[in-house]
Amino acid sequence: MQVKNKILTIMMVLLAPAAFVAAYAQGPPPPPPPAKDYFPNTWDEYSFPDGKFRIRFPQKPVESTTIDGEYKTNSVNYKGLLDYQVSYVDYGVPIDNPQKVKEMLQALKTAALNSIRPKGVQIIADREVVVDGHSGVFIHVEVGAKEVIRMQWVAAGSRLYSISTVSRKGIPQELEGKDDFEKIVVGFIGSFHVIP
């Protein structure tokens, strides 16, 4: 029995350095792959028939509803690398006049900007857009040089959609340049479509 223990001890002493050398030669394990958020072309598309829209998210979003007076706001949101959200309100009465739609969208944008203006807003981009034949407005703002908000409003029939992302300004998780996740945001907002 004593001989057997000595042989086991000798084998352990001889094999331990070999295992250490093998582990050392392999080096540390590689870092984990980047989050799925970084690759919008790999995201799943989610359809919301009640909301009459479809859009891509990095992961499965969460749906919620809030009621403010007579209007119900439906939201679909996912918090990952950025905060991704689509909200809509159905006003029950379609706005068919293109000039009225344009005026409503501009008034909405102005009200939104005025609500955050005391926090130090810098407008980076502001443009009119068309999504599946429906008028919209897009803004990209920086708030207090700390937060980046990109928002697009689209008026479709009696519904008003708000598609948005919110991120911190210049965080180290940004892999591609210093454009505050532009590729990711374009992948999200650009994937929004109104469905019949």
C-alpha atoms as one frame of an Amber mdcrd trajectory, in Angstrom:
protein
   0.000   0.000   0.000   2.838   2.359   0.822   4.504   1.681  -2.528   1.243
   2.405  -4.315   0.919   5.797  -2.521   4.528   6.675  -3.401   3.899   5.836
  -7.076   0.731   7.992  -7.078   2.614  10.875  -5.467   5.462  10.591  -7.989
   2.983  10.471 -10.907   1.169  13.559  -9.594   4.444  15.436  -9.188   5.486
  14.503 -12.715   2.122  15.198 -14.368   1.275  18.467 -12.583   3.970  20.506
 -14.376   2.883  19.026 -17.716  -0.726  20.100 -17.081   0.461  23.546 -16.008
   2.631  23.921 -19.133  -0.274  22.836 -21.353  -2.631  25.328 -19.704  -0.029
  28.105 -19.855   0.687  27.432 -23.531  -3.003  27.838 -24.353  -3.157  31.258
 -22.722  -6.188  32.866 -21.171  -9.585  32.042 -22.618 -10.772  34.366 -25.372
 -13.163  37.167 -24.465 -16.866  36.499 -24.911 -18.382  37.503 -28.255 -19.948
  40.976 -28.480 -23.632  41.350 -27.619 -26.156  40.667 -30.374 -27.040  44.390
 -30.232 -23.932  45.129 -32.322 -25.248  43.172 -35.333 -28.652  44.529 -36.461
 -28.678  42.290 -39.541 -28.890  39.250 -37.219 -31.837  40.531 -35.160 -35.223
  38.819 -35.279 -38.180  40.687 -36.708 -41.252  40.973 -34.497 -44.734  41.670
 -35.856 -47.458  43.341 -33.842 -50.742  42.857 -35.735 -52.769  44.834 -33.166
 -50.318  47.708 -33.523 -50.105  47.275 -37.295 -46.312  47.370 -37.418 -43.214
  45.201 -37.544 -39.656  45.928 -36.441 -36.383  44.193 -35.533 -35.088  43.978
 -31.957 -31.823  42.470 -30.620 -33.862  40.250 -28.269 -37.534  39.643 -27.509
 -39.128  42.938 -26.427 -41.643  43.489 -23.637 -45.107  44.902 -24.388 -46.934
  47.290 -22.057 -49.924  49.614 -22.055 -50.615  52.835 -20.183 -53.800  54.890
 -20.176 -53.703  58.671 -19.999 -57.178  60.140 -20.025 -59.042  58.830 -23.046
 -55.956  57.594 -24.913 -54.160  54.306 -24.526 -50.414  54.234 -25.258 -49.063
  50.858 -26.310 -45.323  50.310 -26.016 -42.861  47.643 -27.054 -39.468  47.958
 -25.453 -36.151  46.189 -25.004 -33.296  47.380 -22.813 -29.940  46.116 -24.011
 -26.867  48.031 -25.072 -29.340  50.860 -25.818 -32.941  51.433 -24.796 -35.078
  50.500 -27.817 -38.768  51.444 -27.905 -41.778  51.679 -30.191 -44.922  53.365
 -28.834 -48.166  54.184 -30.528 -51.466  55.875 -29.828 -54.602  55.346 -31.894
 -56.619  58.576 -31.920 -59.560  56.915 -33.639 -59.841  59.593 -36.345 -57.570
  59.390 -39.382 -55.795  62.543 -40.508 -55.928  62.476 -44.287 -54.776  66.009
 -45.053 -50.988  65.905 -45.697 -50.555  69.523 -44.550 -52.324  68.793 -41.235
 -50.116  65.720 -40.724 -46.987  67.782 -41.352 -48.155  70.506 -38.944 -49.015
  67.932 -36.259 -45.602  66.240 -36.556 -43.746  69.562 -36.381 -45.795  70.616
 -33.331 -45.077  67.280 -31.646 -41.350  67.599 -32.318 -41.323  71.175 -31.000
 -43.181  70.157 -27.829 -40.784  67.262 -27.237 -37.722  69.477 -27.687 -39.175
  72.189 -25.437 -39.812  69.624 -22.688 -36.101  68.745 -22.481 -34.590  72.108
 -23.485 -33.743  73.093 -19.854 -31.402  70.063 -19.719 -29.164  71.507 -22.458
 -30.253  70.056 -25.794 -28.083  70.054 -28.889 -29.876  69.106 -32.123 -27.615
  66.916 -34.262 -30.146  66.002 -36.973 -33.704  67.024 -37.790 -35.436  65.871
 -40.974 -38.713  64.825 -42.490 -39.028  61.148 -43.445 -41.448  58.879 -45.265
 -42.035  55.329 -44.005 -44.097  53.039 -46.217 -45.832  56.091 -47.710 -46.535
  57.685 -44.312 -45.113  61.058 -43.241 -42.755  61.310 -40.329 -40.111  63.370
 -38.566 -36.710  62.200 -37.281 -34.558  63.950 -34.674 -31.173  63.115 -33.168
 -30.339  65.113 -30.052 -27.737  65.144 -27.313 -28.981  66.044 -23.859 -26.558
  67.640 -21.443 -23.644  66.147 -23.419 -24.422  62.873 -21.593 -27.391  61.261
 -23.320 -28.126  60.574 -26.994 -31.741  60.320 -28.130 -32.827  59.413 -31.627
 -36.554  59.503 -32.248 -38.797  59.128 -35.237 -42.515  59.896 -35.265 -44.682
  58.447 -38.034 -48.341  59.312 -38.622 -50.283  56.468 -40.265 -54.052  56.850
 -40.521 -55.351  57.425 -37.001 -52.148  56.215 -35.341 -49.063  58.053 -34.238
 -45.948  55.906 -33.847 -42.817  56.851 -31.914 -39.676  54.802 -32.600 -36.734
  55.683 -30.365 -33.366  54.771 -28.944 -31.613  56.232 -25.918 -27.957  55.744
 -25.024 -25.205  57.329 -22.994 -22.828  59.637 -24.863 -19.389  58.242 -25.698
 -19.449  55.063 -23.605 -16.573  52.580 -23.949 -18.854  49.747 -25.142 -19.038
  51.373 -28.566 -17.103  49.110 -30.925 -17.234  51.092 -34.157 -15.899  54.628
 -33.932 -17.380  57.433 -31.937 -20.751  57.891 -33.654 -22.866  56.957 -30.628
 -24.022  53.614 -32.050 -25.223  55.028 -35.385 -25.147  51.634 -37.143 -27.235
  50.031 -34.394 -29.751  52.879 -34.329 -30.153  52.879 -38.116 -30.651  49.099
 -37.945 -33.426  49.529 -35.392 -35.291  52.624 -36.581 -34.806  51.678 -40.239
 -36.429  48.284 -39.666 -39.778  49.811 -38.635 -42.634  49.175 -41.108 -46.337
  49.901 -40.995 -48.396  46.844 -41.959 -51.975  46.839 -43.277
